[in-house]
Structure formats: C-alpha cells, structure tokens
C-alpha cells in the first residue's frame, strides 16, 4: 500500500490530465457524428487514408529493418561514442518536424547533397513522390525503434549469451535465436510506436514530399487542407487519427513505459 | 518588440495579414517614423484561409488584411469589423525554377512534359485563383502540390524542388533567386484584390488609424507600386 500524496500534488496531477484531455474532448464534441460515414468516404479522405496506411506501414518496417541492427550495435558499445550516436539518431524525435523536412530537402532534394547524385545515377527522385513520404515518415519513426529496442537489449542478463556461446552457438545463432527473441515485446512495441508516429507525421512530409492528393497527401496533410475548406471532414479525419494513436498506446500499455 | 499580455486596454496592436502582403506590411511598419504603432504592433502573417480560421475560433485582430473578396465577405459575417477597403490588386503568374528559366516553355509544355508544379491550397486566394486559371485552360491541376501559402510555393520554385509554380506576379517580382516567368500566359487575366478591415472596437480603431493612413496614403501607394501591386 502506497501512502497518499499531498492534496496539492493530486490537484496538479488532475490539472495535467485535463490539460491534455480537454483539447481531445473538444475535438470529439465538434465532430458531426451523423454525417461521419458520408464524410469518411469522400474522395480526398479515402485517398489520404489509403496513402497514410501504406506509407506508414512501409516506414515502420524500414525503421525496424534499420533500427534493430543499430540498437544491437549500440547496446554493445560504451562511452562517449554511444552517447553521441544515440543523440544524433534520437534527434528527429524532438526536432521541429518542419526543420526535419528542410533537412531532408537539403539532403535528398533534387539539388540536395545526396539527392542530386542519386538522381544522376539512378534517376530516383524523392520529393513530391510517394517515396518521399516514406522517407519523411521513416526519418521521424526510426528513433522510436532504436530507443525502445536498445533499452530492452541493455536490460538482458549477459549470462544468457555467455551460456549460449559456451554451448557453441555462433554469432548469428546467438543474435537471432537468443537475443532477439528475448526482446520480442520491445520489437513489437517499437514497431507499433514507429508506425503510429509515421501515421501522424505532418511537418517533414509537407515540407519534403509536398501535398498532392492521391500521391503525397497523407491524412494529417488532408486535415490541414480541410481545416480551412471543409472543417467537418477535417474533424472526422482528426478523430480517426486520434483513435488509431489511442488504440496503439492502450494496447501497448506496459511495453512502452515501465509498470511495476 | 515589447508586447503586453492579452486583456487590458494597452494591448499591442494586432495586425493579421495575408502572407503575400509580407513585404508590404514590413515596409509600412518600418516606415512609421514616429514608431508609436510599429513598436507596439504584432504582425500575424499566414494564408488568408488560416487567418480566417484563427478569427473564427476566437483570435482577436484590430486590423485584418486579406486577399480575395470571398475571404473578406466571410470575415464580414462575424459582424466584428467595419466595412472593408480595397487597396491593391495583383495578378496570377506562372513561374519556373532557375534551371528551366530561358527554355522558352509554354504553359502547355509544363503540363505535357511531366514537370512537377506547385500551387497554394484552394482555401487560399492564390490557390482559388490558380484553380480558376487551370479550369479555364482545361489543365489537370490534381498533380500539383498544394502548399500552405504563396510564399511556400515561391520558395520551392526558387530552390528547384518543383519545376514550376502558380504565384502572384508580385511574389515573382519579390523573388531574388533567379526564377523565370512564363510570358504571355493567360494567367495575368486572373487577379486578386486585397482589402483591409478594421475592428469595430472603438479603441482599436483610433489606434489603428495611423497604420491605415500609411497604407492608403502616399507612402503606402509608393510601396505598393514598387512591389508591383496595382491600384484598384
């Protein structure tokens, strides 16, 4: 039994919850529930929904494919190097998304550092294509995989690995049969959080990939456009996004944050 | 710029202006030598549609400068503003990135050769105008990227991230990054008028007067014509 907190702390805690919950409730309050179905089946909404689902899933898979190896590597490193790499990789989490978009443009844009070379060699152009949306989504989603999985990897008792290797397991067997199965919950959590983050991405996408219906206009971008021209549709799409995020967070519960 | 908090009578003068008025409003505020208004003015720049959304949702403005008559009509519905005054006109322009400049492309080349274009979102007057232009020439506008405001379109054409863009003539003239204009396109037949409206709040009206006088006065007219705007 934990002792009760002072009243002042409890009041502030209630304030904190209300502060976050009230705007979300206000959103629900304004939704035209009766016209929900009609609004959801609009062309622009369906286009955006389809695009959002596809690009966010692909981005989450790429984030896993790249983020897990990086997490494995980081979990074995110590000292300044690991802090430096982690800081760089995690940066997109707290970077203003529009800055991320600008950075992507300067890197992968047509005249960007990598983009110009890439376009010359392969003819691949990212901005204003569906590939650009995936790139922007992956940029913001990858950090979530890395920190979730790395945290779990560091918590593994090293004696398991030691035991397996003395029993003759080689390096790849060790990684795929021993280490990764032990962090399975973190892999799932990291993947879902990355997916939810990718689904909600706005700033980097509109800056880097543009806003073309059916091609690069994802749900958040469609919300932004509709907010000024078709507010009811904007509300419906917002609720859709909020619900998806909420479902992800609730179903992950203790996998994302530690619970006693 | 020191600004007081909200409430109180001495709040800073709140000026909401369409983003295509960025340079003009900057000059008007900078040209206010007595400094009384400029030093206490808060300038909120965004697309006209965004400004309206903010006002609809309760943002308070003492002076609102909007592009497009539809947006101004919408603002009038709130009943919080005095009748508007039109003070400038600008035209649509099709611009191309520095790399395409000088290639003698026509508007139809831009569409038929698969170039990537950008325009404003249709809730912004520049987007609405671009849409009318596209429809009149039966151009497929669906493939164009919809940017939040006209300055975003301009910036993307300047950097060459898109090949062409539909902006205002005045934004093209304001560009220093070597973009080109497609001459002889029908775009110049499409125009947007700018108007301002003053809040009915009497105190605000008195304080906003200096600013309005410089917009409609000699200094304002000179600044407008230097920036390429026409008089109504």
Interface residues (C-beta under 8 A of the other chain):
Chain A: X105 X109 X110 X111 X127 X128 X206 X210 X211 X212 X213 X214 X215 X216 X217 X224 X225 X227 X228 X229
Chain B: X47 X49 X50 X52 X53 X116 X118 X121 X122 X123 X124 X142 X143 X144 X145 X146 X147 X148 X156 X159 X160 X161 X162
